[in-house]
Amino acid sequence: MKIKLSDTQIANMKTYLIDRIQSLRAGIQTSEKNTSISSDVRAILDLTLREILDHFGTKQQFKDWIKSIRDIEAIHLLQVDTAIKEGFWVSKDLVMRGVVEPFTTAHIRMLTDGSKTLARRIAAMTSAGRDIKECEVFAEECIKGFIQTAKKRALEALGCNE
């Protein structure tokens, strides 16, 4: 059911919506905890007044919808805060610095320095008459050294003690 609004009502609604959307945007932009805008809110931020009226019908229905979205966002923020405090979530920067970078570095070193070292040492070992078992032990120790170094750096960056 569509409700016919007068020009004055539309002007009042427009003023209300502009103020409300600006306060929503300001709250979202200044919030350190919520750097992303939910898809529900994003869907209305660029709507025209006519589109909002066609969708919601009345000022009260729109206000109710905005309040519901605000409540949902508040609950979401509480859940995020709880997850962070309880250690379920960690920052992307910490994961990059503490996990990805040490293992990427180890991977690159293993494929460059490690492969050359393995090839040269195993060639020398076989030329010297060493058996395959000794070559395997050397290769295992060499690879283990790269992985242990990466693991140690990751644990240090994450603030963990082994």
MOZIDA-V47312 format. One record per residue. RES is the residue in three letters. SS is DSSP state (H for helix, E for strand, C for the rest). PHI is phi in whole degrees, -180 to 180 (* if undefined). Layout:
BEGIN
((RES	SS	PHI) (RES	SS	PHI))
END
This chain:
BEGIN
((MET	C	*) (LYS	C	-94) (ILE	C	-110) (LYS	C	-82) (LEU	C	-109) (SER	C	-76) (ASP	H	-60) (THR	H	-66) (GLN	H	-64) (ILE	H	-65) (ALA	H	-63) (ASN	H	-63) (MET	H	-63) (LYS	H	-62) (THR	H	-60) (TYR	H	-60) (LEU	H	-65) (ILE	H	-63) (ASP	H	-61) (ARG	H	-65) (ILE	H	-66) (GLN	H	-64) (SER	H	-69) (LEU	H	-63) (ARG	H	-61) (ALA	H	-62) (GLY	H	-64) (ILE	H	-72) (GLN	H	-70) (THR	H	-91) (SER	C	-74) (GLU	C	-77) (LYS	C	-81) (ASN	C	-117) (THR	C	-91) (SER	C	-118) (ILE	C	-100) (SER	C	-65) (SER	H	-63) (ASP	H	-64) (VAL	H	-73) (ARG	H	-57) (ALA	H	-63) (ILE	H	-105) (LEU	H	-61) (ASP	C	-109) (LEU	C	-75) (THR	C	-80) (LEU	H	-58) (ARG	H	-61) (GLU	H	-64) (ILE	H	-66) (LEU	H	-64) (ASP	H	-63) (HIS	H	-78) (PHE	H	-97) (GLY	C	87) (THR	C	-132) (LYS	H	-62) (GLN	H	-65) (GLN	H	-62) (PHE	H	-67) (LYS	H	-60) (ASP	H	-62) (TRP	H	-65) (ILE	H	-60) (LYS	H	-62) (SER	H	-63) (ILE	H	-63) (ARG	H	-61) (ASP	H	-65) (ILE	H	-63) (GLU	H	-63) (ALA	H	-63) (ILE	H	-64) (HIS	H	-59) (LEU	H	-61) (LEU	H	-63) (GLN	H	-65) (VAL	H	-64) (ASP	H	-58) (THR	H	-63) (ALA	H	-62) (ILE	H	-67) (LYS	H	-62) (GLU	C	-85) (GLY	C	83) (PHE	C	-79) (TRP	C	-119) (VAL	C	-129) (SER	C	-71) (LYS	H	-63) (ASP	H	-60) (LEU	H	-64) (VAL	H	-65) (MET	H	-63) (ARG	H	-71) (GLY	H	-93) (VAL	H	-123) (VAL	H	-66) (GLU	H	-62) (PRO	H	-61) (PHE	H	-78) (THR	H	-66) (THR	H	-61) (ALA	H	-62) (HIS	H	-62) (ILE	H	-64) (ARG	H	-63) (MET	H	-67) (LEU	H	-79) (THR	H	-100) (ASP	H	-63) (GLY	H	-63) (SER	H	-66) (LYS	H	-66) (THR	H	-61) (LEU	H	-59) (ALA	H	-62) (ARG	H	-66) (ARG	H	-68) (ILE	H	-69) (ALA	H	-62) (ALA	H	-66) (MET	H	-64) (THR	H	-70) (SER	H	-65) (ALA	C	-83) (GLY	C	88) (ARG	C	-71) (ASP	C	-84) (ILE	H	-62) (LYS	H	-62) (GLU	H	-64) (CYS	H	-65) (GLU	H	-64) (VAL	H	-63) (PHE	H	-62) (ALA	H	-61) (GLU	H	-61) (GLU	H	-64) (CYS	H	-64) (ILE	H	-66) (LYS	H	-59) (GLY	H	-62) (PHE	H	-65) (ILE	H	-69) (GLN	H	-63) (THR	H	-63) (ALA	H	-63) (LYS	H	-63) (LYS	H	-62) (ARG	H	-65) (ALA	H	-64) (LEU	H	-64) (GLU	H	-63) (ALA	H	-66) (LEU	C	-85) (GLY	C	74) (CYS	C	-105) (ASN	C	-108) (GLU	C	-76))
END
